[in-house]
Amino acid sequence: MGGIFVYAGIVKLLTINAFARTVDQYDIIPDALLPAVAVGLPAFEVIAGVGLIFDIAGSLTAILALLVLFIAVLLYGVINNMDVDCGCFSPEEAANRGNLAQALYRDLAMIAAVMFLLVHRRLRPSNLQSLSLWGKIRSFKGGI
């Protein structure tokens, strides 16, 4: 899942003008904040995705927060019967305009996966936490 967020964030950063236009279509961000959101949101996606890949504390919660935000925006678009690109990945998605409900279902499935991971992490024994890649890196640093 971390890779999905890294990919999505990088694609948006590489096509920043197209992403800004997509965000603007929802008409929920003031024009003065649009550049900051158009850069900050995908940058946060990349950081959270990398954090999840390396099992850094808080990254799964960051992914959850992003998904809640995305679901709220998609729900706003569905309720208002908007014919816009979801802005989820790339400008090529514009061909699927009006498929906000499909993107909403995808994000709901992803939030279910995040909830599973959160519960799984809370329930796993602490000795298994050291088997993660990040745990190995930290234990290796401590051995030097």
C-alpha positions as CSV (number, residue, x, y, z in Angstrom):
1,M,0.0,0.0,0.0
2,G,2.9,2.3,0.7
3,G,4.0,1.9,-3.0
4,I,0.6,3.0,-4.2
5,F,0.8,6.3,-2.2
6,V,4.4,6.9,-3.4
7,Y,3.4,6.3,-7.0
8,A,0.3,8.5,-6.8
9,G,2.1,11.3,-5.1
10,I,5.0,11.3,-7.5
11,V,2.7,11.2,-10.5
12,K,0.8,14.2,-9.1
13,L,4.0,16.1,-8.4
14,L,5.2,15.4,-12.0
15,T,1.9,16.8,-13.4
16,I,1.4,19.5,-10.8
17,N,-0.5,21.9,-13.0
18,A,-3.0,19.1,-14.1
19,F,-3.4,18.1,-10.4
20,A,-4.0,21.7,-9.4
21,R,-6.7,22.0,-12.1
22,T,-8.3,18.8,-10.8
23,V,-8.4,20.0,-7.2
24,D,-9.8,23.4,-8.4
25,Q,-12.7,21.6,-10.1
26,Y,-14.0,20.5,-6.8
27,D,-14.3,24.2,-5.8
28,I,-13.6,23.5,-2.1
29,I,-10.1,25.0,-1.8
30,P,-9.7,28.8,-1.8
31,D,-7.6,30.0,-4.8
32,A,-5.0,31.4,-2.5
33,L,-4.3,28.0,-1.0
34,L,-4.5,26.0,-4.2
35,P,-0.8,26.0,-5.0
36,A,0.1,24.9,-1.4
37,V,-2.4,22.1,-1.5
38,A,-1.4,21.0,-5.1
39,V,2.2,20.6,-3.9
40,G,1.7,19.7,-0.2
41,L,-0.9,16.9,-0.6
42,P,1.1,14.8,-3.1
43,A,4.3,15.4,-1.1
44,F,2.6,14.2,2.0
45,E,1.4,11.1,0.1
46,V,5.0,10.3,-0.9
47,I,6.3,10.8,2.6
48,A,3.5,8.7,4.2
49,G,4.0,6.0,1.5
50,V,7.8,5.8,2.1
51,G,7.1,5.8,5.9
52,L,4.8,2.8,5.4
53,I,7.3,1.0,3.3
54,F,9.9,1.3,6.0
55,D,7.5,0.7,8.8
56,I,8.1,4.1,10.4
57,A,5.8,4.9,13.3
58,G,2.8,7.0,12.4
59,S,2.9,6.4,8.7
60,L,-0.1,4.0,8.8
61,T,-2.1,6.7,10.7
62,A,-1.0,9.3,8.1
63,I,-2.3,7.0,5.3
64,L,-5.5,6.5,7.2
65,A,-5.9,10.3,7.5
66,L,-5.2,10.8,3.8
67,L,-7.8,8.1,2.9
68,V,-10.4,9.8,5.2
69,L,-9.7,13.1,3.4
70,F,-10.0,11.5,0.0
71,I,-13.2,9.7,0.9
72,A,-14.7,12.9,2.1
73,V,-13.8,14.7,-1.1
74,L,-15.1,11.9,-3.3
75,L,-18.3,11.7,-1.3
76,Y,-18.8,15.4,-1.8
77,G,-18.3,14.9,-5.5
78,V,-20.8,12.0,-5.7
79,I,-23.4,13.8,-3.6
80,N,-23.1,16.8,-5.8
81,N,-23.2,14.7,-8.9
82,M,-20.0,16.2,-10.1
83,D,-18.5,15.2,-13.5
84,V,-14.8,15.6,-12.6
85,D,-11.6,13.6,-12.5
86,C,-11.1,12.0,-9.1
87,G,-7.5,13.3,-9.0
88,C,-6.4,10.0,-7.6
89,F,-3.5,9.2,-9.8
90,S,-2.8,10.9,-13.1
91,P,-4.3,13.2,-15.7
92,E,-5.0,10.1,-17.9
93,E,-7.8,9.3,-15.4
94,A,-9.7,12.2,-16.9
95,A,-11.0,9.7,-19.5
96,N,-12.9,8.2,-16.6
97,R,-14.6,11.4,-15.5
98,G,-17.8,10.8,-13.6
99,N,-16.4,7.6,-12.0
100,L,-16.1,9.2,-8.6
101,A,-18.2,6.3,-7.1
102,Q,-15.7,3.8,-8.4
103,A,-12.8,5.7,-6.8
104,L,-14.9,6.0,-3.6
105,Y,-15.3,2.2,-3.4
106,R,-11.6,1.7,-4.1
107,D,-10.7,4.1,-1.2
108,L,-13.2,2.4,1.1
109,A,-11.5,-0.9,0.3
110,M,-8.1,0.6,1.0
111,I,-9.4,2.1,4.3
112,A,-10.6,-1.4,5.3
113,A,-7.0,-2.7,4.5
114,V,-5.5,0.0,6.7
115,M,-7.9,-0.8,9.5
116,F,-6.9,-4.4,9.3
117,L,-3.2,-3.4,9.4
118,L,-3.8,-1.2,12.4
119,V,-5.6,-3.9,14.3
120,H,-3.0,-6.5,13.3
121,R,-0.2,-4.2,14.5
122,R,-1.9,-3.7,17.9
123,L,-2.4,-7.4,18.4
124,R,0.9,-8.8,17.3
125,P,3.4,-9.7,19.9
126,S,6.2,-7.1,20.5
127,N,8.9,-9.6,19.6
128,L,7.5,-9.9,16.0
129,Q,7.8,-6.1,15.6
130,S,11.5,-6.4,15.5
131,L,11.2,-8.6,12.4
132,S,10.1,-5.6,10.3
133,L,12.7,-4.0,8.0
134,W,12.7,-0.8,10.0
135,G,13.2,-2.9,13.2
136,K,16.2,-4.7,11.7
137,I,17.7,-1.4,10.6
138,R,17.3,0.1,14.1
139,S,18.7,-3.0,15.7
140,F,21.7,-2.9,13.3
141,K,22.4,0.7,14.1
142,G,22.3,-0.1,17.8
143,G,24.9,-2.9,17.3
144,I,27.5,-0.6,15.9
